[in-house]
Amino acid sequence: MLYRSRYEEVGTCRRHFFPDCFSVITLFSVLSPSGSEGICETFRLGISFEEVPPTKPSWKIDLLQEEAEAGMNLKLKRVYEPSDKNDGTRILVDRLWPRGMTKAKAGVDIWLKELAPSAELRKWFGHDPDKWIEFKKRYRAELEENDEQLARLREEIKKGAVTLLYGAKDEEHNDAVVLAEFLRDQKK
C-alpha cells in the first residue's frame, strides 16, 4: 500500500500495523520520481500519512490491453477525476448521480443509468469485496437482458474513444469494471 506524508514523500510501509498514523513506522521506502526505491528511514510520532492509490493498478492495465486487442477504445475512470482530452465520450454508468458533482464539473456526455445494476442489486452488493463474484454473475445476467442500452453504448464505442465513469471509491470492485469485461467478452 502506498502512503504520502505531509512532506510529499511517497513510498510503501512494510509494517501492516498502522492504526492511527501516530505510531513509529519502520521500513518506509521512499520512492524517487522515476519510481526507483530509495533508502529506508524510520518516521516517528507526529507525521501524518494519507493513503495514495496506485496510479495504474495492474488489473486496469491488463483490462485496457485486452480491450485494445479486442478493437475497443474504452477506458474506466472515477467521475471525480478531472476530465482529459483523451477521454473521448464520457459516459456515466451509475444509477445515481455522484454526490457533490454538478453537470459541468462531472463533464458527462451521456448518462446510461438504465445500464447500471438494479437498485436491489446495488444495495445488496454495497461494494463489499466478499460479494464481488456473486455481484459479477448477477450484474452480467442483468446486462444480458438490457440489449437496447448495450446497443447504444456499442454505437458510441464504434464512433471513437469512450470513458466509462463511475462514482465508487473502489476501483477494482464496481459496475464499470464488470461492464467493461462484459463488452470485451462479447467482442471476442
Protein Blocks (a to p, Z undefined) as FASTA:
>chain_A
ZZddfkopacddfbfblfkopaccehiacddfkopacddddddehiacdddddfbdfklm
mmmmmmmmnopacddddfkbccdfklmpaddfbfbdcehiafklnopabdcfklpccfkl
mmmnnopaklmmmmmmmmmmmmmmmmmlmmmmmmmmmnmccddddfbfblklcfklmmmm
mmmmmmZZ
